[in-house]
């Protein structure tokens, strides 16, 4: 949630700006936009880290009902910084449509992060949860930096006034994007907090297990398709007919690819829970099926959510969840 707030929606707006710059073919403009996006993410990363450190005690009380997790939450400030800085590198890769590099970086990072998390939590149990999140974020940052440095974007020196003007434009649209995204991430965090405080940590574990599994297949499909779809839609933002064609085409692909996974998960929910977790998690089957119904609705509307972003319609973004937050 802090990454969403401190990020100010600049990640998705950065992709939009870089894709638009690439469409002009102006290397000077591309280099300037990339520099602003990278530097802005570093500043926002430091802001997010500071928020977690300063309000760690309050976040612990609001989430867990006590101050016992204060130290772990303060440690997460490092993860927030790493995630926001790596988001700047990822925006550059996506905006320049280096989809293979983006996918390679994400898949390797996920694999290494999962291995590191399993080892830390297995050895240190609850005390290893926060360090595992930090290590996963650090791995993601290292990979994003490694792949982005291979781009042919030459360094450029920009006056501070120019950086300030371009950053202000991104933040103006990003603020609206962030409010829309926060409605989803903040809502999800509130629900989890209520489950922990009212029903206990065991019920929270069942809820989180169903949530993660319900969005696993659909999330992979939409994330993979969105990596290329978003920059393509940005390049056609001024052509309504082309935008309409791209959105309809993407909606059909989304339904074809994701629909099978949703139906299969609903049908074999018990087997999926047993395979990914243990028999002790079977109480989450009904919750998982409800999540799958929600995912099916998300697939239908997902491509349309990009239109307002690519066209920069700030007002409409407030009334519709942004695709980047889904």
C-alpha distance (Angstrom), angle and dihedral (degrees) to the residues before:
residue distance angle dihedral
X1 . . .
X2 3.81 . .
X3 3.81 90.2 .
X4 3.81 88.2 54.5
X5 3.82 93.1 49.2
X6 3.81 97.4 42.6
X7 3.80 91.9 40.5
X8 3.82 89.9 63.4
X9 3.81 90.7 -157.2
X10 3.81 88.8 -73.4
X11 3.82 93.1 131.8
X12 3.80 94.5 66.1
X13 3.79 92.8 35.3
X14 3.80 88.6 50.2
X15 3.80 90.7 55.0
X16 3.80 88.5 50.3
X17 3.80 93.7 50.2
X18 3.80 94.8 45.1
X19 3.82 92.3 47.5
X20 3.80 89.7 50.2
X21 3.82 90.7 49.5
X22 3.79 91.5 48.8
X23 3.81 88.7 52.0
X24 3.81 90.1 61.1
X25 3.80 93.4 54.2
X26 3.81 89.8 -137.8
X27 3.83 106.1 141.3
X28 3.81 91.5 -166.0
X29 3.81 91.5 54.7
X30 3.82 92.0 45.4
X31 3.81 92.0 51.4
X32 3.80 91.7 47.6
X33 3.81 94.3 49.4
X34 3.81 91.8 46.6
X35 3.81 91.1 51.1
X36 3.81 92.7 51.0
X37 3.82 92.9 46.8
X38 3.81 92.9 50.1
X39 3.79 95.8 45.9
X40 3.78 93.4 44.7
X41 3.80 90.9 53.7
X42 3.80 90.9 52.5
X43 3.80 91.2 52.6
X44 3.81 92.1 46.5
X45 3.81 90.3 47.2
X46 3.79 90.7 56.2
X47 3.81 89.1 48.1
X48 3.82 91.9 52.2
X49 3.80 91.7 48.4
X50 3.80 90.8 50.1
X51 3.82 91.9 50.6
X52 3.80 91.8 53.8
X53 3.80 93.0 48.2
X54 3.80 95.4 45.8
X55 3.81 96.9 45.1
X56 3.82 100.1 31.6
X57 3.80 93.3 116.1
X58 3.81 93.3 50.2
X59 3.83 92.8 45.4
X60 3.80 90.0 51.6
X61 3.81 91.9 50.7
X62 3.81 94.3 46.3
X63 3.81 93.8 47.1
X64 3.80 104.0 35.5
X65 3.80 103.5 17.8
X66 3.81 93.0 -116.8
X67 3.81 142.4 57.7
X68 3.80 95.1 -111.6
X69 3.83 95.5 107.1
X70 3.80 95.6 51.0
X71 3.81 94.9 110.0
X72 3.80 93.5 47.6
X73 3.81 91.5 49.7
X74 3.81 90.9 50.1
X75 3.80 88.4 52.5
X76 3.80 89.2 54.8
X77 3.81 88.0 66.5
X78 3.80 87.2 80.8
X79 3.81 89.7 53.5
X80 3.81 91.0 50.0
X81 3.80 91.2 52.1
X82 3.82 92.7 47.7
X83 3.80 93.7 47.3
X84 3.79 94.8 49.7
X85 3.80 94.4 45.9
X86 3.81 91.2 47.8
X87 3.82 89.0 48.5
X88 3.80 87.7 62.6
X89 3.81 90.7 54.1
X90 3.81 90.5 45.5
X91 3.81 91.7 50.8
X92 3.78 89.0 56.5
X93 3.81 92.4 50.3
X94 3.79 93.3 47.3
X95 3.79 95.3 42.9
X96 3.79 90.4 53.3
X97 3.83 89.1 46.3
X98 3.79 95.1 -119.3
X99 3.78 87.6 153.4
X100 3.80 96.2 159.4
X101 3.79 92.2 53.8
X102 3.81 91.1 45.1
X103 3.82 92.2 50.0
X104 3.80 92.4 43.6
X105 3.79 91.8 50.6
X106 3.80 92.6 47.0
X107 3.81 96.2 46.5
X108 3.81 94.9 46.8
X109 3.80 90.9 45.0
X110 3.79 92.1 50.1
X111 3.81 92.0 49.0
X112 3.80 95.3 46.9
X113 3.80 91.6 42.6
X114 3.80 91.3 51.4
X115 3.80 92.7 50.5
X116 3.81 91.6 47.6
X117 3.81 92.2 47.2
X118 3.80 93.5 49.2
X119 3.80 91.6 50.2
X120 3.81 95.2 46.8
X121 3.81 95.3 45.4
X122 3.81 92.0 43.9
X123 3.80 91.6 53.3
X124 3.81 102.4 35.1
X125 3.83 100.0 24.0
X126 3.84 111.7 -160.8
X127 3.81 92.9 -1.0
X128 3.80 89.5 60.6
X129 3.82 96.4 57.1
X130 3.82 98.0 84.4
X131 3.85 94.4 42.3
X132 3.82 89.6 49.7
X133 3.82 90.4 55.5
X134 3.80 91.0 48.6
X135 3.80 92.8 48.1
X136 3.80 91.8 48.6
X137 3.82 91.0 51.3
X138 3.81 91.2 47.7
X139 3.80 91.3 51.4
X140 3.80 90.0 50.1
X141 3.80 91.1 50.9
X142 3.80 92.5 50.0
X143 3.80 92.7 51.0
X144 3.81 94.1 44.5
X145 3.81 90.4 51.3
X146 3.82 92.1 47.2
X147 3.81 94.0 53.2
X148 3.81 96.7 39.6
X149 3.83 92.4 53.1
X150 3.82 87.7 63.4
X151 3.80 91.1 64.9
X152 3.76 117.7 106.2
X153 3.80 94.7 -120.7
X154 3.76 111.6 131.0
X155 3.81 118.8 -144.2
X156 3.78 114.5 -102.2
X157 3.78 133.6 -163.9
X158 3.79 112.8 -133.7
X159 3.80 130.6 -174.4
X160 3.78 113.6 -108.7
X161 3.81 90.8 -120.8
X162 3.82 91.4 57.0
X163 3.80 91.6 49.1
X164 3.80 90.1 48.7
X165 3.82 92.9 51.5
X166 3.82 94.9 48.0
X167 3.81 92.8 43.4
X168 3.80 90.3 50.5
X169 3.80 91.1 53.6
X170 3.81 91.4 50.8
X171 3.79 92.5 47.0
X172 3.81 92.2 49.2
X173 3.80 92.4 59.8
X174 3.80 92.8 31.1
X175 3.82 91.7 57.7
X176 3.79 91.2 61.3
X177 3.79 89.6 44.6
X178 3.81 90.3 50.9
X179 3.81 93.3 51.5
X180 3.79 89.5 52.9
X181 3.80 92.3 47.1
X182 3.80 92.3 45.4
X183 3.80 90.3 56.7
X184 3.80 87.6 66.2
X185 3.80 102.6 35.4
X186 3.80 92.9 40.2
X187 3.79 91.6 47.7
X188 3.79 91.4 50.4
X189 3.80 91.0 49.3
X190 3.81 91.7 50.1
X191 3.80 91.0 51.1
X192 3.82 91.9 50.5
X193 3.79 91.0 47.5
X194 3.81 91.1 51.4
X195 3.80 91.3 49.0
X196 3.82 90.9 51.3
X197 3.79 94.5 47.3
X198 3.83 98.6 40.4
X199 3.81 105.1 30.5
X200 3.80 101.7 22.3
X201 3.79 136.9 -118.4
X202 3.82 94.3 -65.7
X203 3.81 91.7 60.0
X204 3.79 89.2 44.3
X205 3.79 88.6 55.1
X206 3.81 91.4 51.9
X207 3.80 90.8 47.8
X208 3.80 93.2 49.0
X209 3.80 92.0 46.3
X210 3.81 91.4 53.9
X211 3.81 91.6 43.7
X212 3.81 93.7 52.0
X213 3.79 94.6 45.0
X214 3.81 94.3 43.4
X215 3.77 92.4 57.4
X216 3.81 98.1 35.7
X217 3.81 100.9 93.4
X218 3.80 97.8 31.1
X219 3.80 91.6 44.9
X220 3.80 92.4 53.7
X221 3.81 92.2 48.6
X222 3.80 95.8 47.4
X223 3.79 94.7 42.5
X224 3.79 91.7 50.4
X225 3.80 93.8 48.1
X226 3.80 94.4 41.2
X227 3.80 92.2 56.2
X228 3.82 89.8 70.4
X229 3.82 100.7 22.7
X230 3.81 95.9 60.4
X231 3.84 97.0 55.5
X232 3.82 90.6 43.9
X233 3.79 90.9 52.3
X234 3.81 91.0 48.4
X235 3.81 90.4 55.8
X236 3.84 89.1 54.1
X237 3.82 96.4 40.8
X238 3.81 94.2 118.5
X239 3.81 94.4 49.2
X240 3.81 108.7 75.6
X241 3.80 94.4 -172.6
X242 3.80 92.3 52.1
X243 3.82 91.0 45.8
X244 3.79 89.8 52.1
X245 3.80 91.7 49.8
X246 3.81 93.3 48.7
X247 3.82 93.4 47.8
X248 3.82 93.6 48.2
X249 3.79 90.7 46.8
X250 3.81 91.9 49.6
X251 3.82 92.3 47.0
X252 3.81 90.6 55.1
X253 3.81 92.2 48.7
X254 3.80 90.8 47.5
X255 3.80 93.0 52.6
X256 3.80 93.3 45.9
X257 3.80 95.3 48.4
X258 3.80 101.5 34.5
X259 3.80 99.3 34.1
X260 3.80 93.6 69.8
X261 3.80 91.8 51.3
X262 3.81 93.3 48.8
X263 3.82 93.3 49.1
X264 3.80 91.6 46.0
X265 3.80 92.9 49.7
X266 3.82 92.1 49.7
X267 3.81 90.9 48.4
X268 3.80 97.1 44.4
X269 3.82 98.8 30.4
X270 3.80 93.6 131.6
X271 3.80 92.5 50.5
X272 3.83 91.7 46.3
X273 3.81 91.7 52.6
X274 3.79 91.2 48.0
X275 3.82 93.2 48.5
X276 3.81 97.7 45.9
X277 3.80 97.7 36.1
X278 3.83 130.9 3.3
X279 3.79 137.6 -78.7
X280 3.82 88.2 -92.2
X281 3.82 88.6 71.3
X282 3.81 95.2 57.5
X283 3.80 89.3 104.2
X284 3.82 86.2 74.2
X285 3.83 93.6 63.5
X286 3.82 96.5 96.5
X287 3.81 91.9 46.1
X288 3.81 89.8 49.9
X289 3.81 91.4 54.3
X290 3.80 91.7 52.3
X291 3.79 90.1 49.8
X292 3.79 89.6 52.4
X293 3.81 90.9 55.0
X294 3.78 88.7 53.4
X295 3.81 90.9 48.9
X296 3.80 90.4 53.6
X297 3.82 89.9 56.6
X298 3.78 90.2 46.6
X299 3.81 91.6 54.8
X300 3.81 91.4 56.2
X301 3.81 95.8 51.8
X302 3.81 99.2 32.3
X303 3.85 99.9 93.8
X304 3.82 92.5 48.3
X305 3.80 90.7 57.5
X306 3.81 90.5 70.6
X307 3.81 94.7 60.4
X308 3.80 96.4 74.9
X309 3.80 90.8 46.4
X310 3.80 96.1 50.2
X311 3.81 92.1 46.6
X312 3.81 92.9 44.6
X313 3.81 95.3 -124.7
X314 3.80 100.2 165.3
X315 3.81 98.0 -179.1
X316 3.79 95.6 53.0
X317 3.81 91.9 48.9
X318 3.80 89.6 65.6
X319 3.81 91.3 60.0
X320 3.78 97.1 44.6
X321 3.81 131.2 52.8
X322 3.78 110.9 -109.6
X323 3.82 116.0 -118.2
X324 3.76 91.0 -127.0
X325 3.81 90.9 63.3
X326 3.76 95.8 50.5
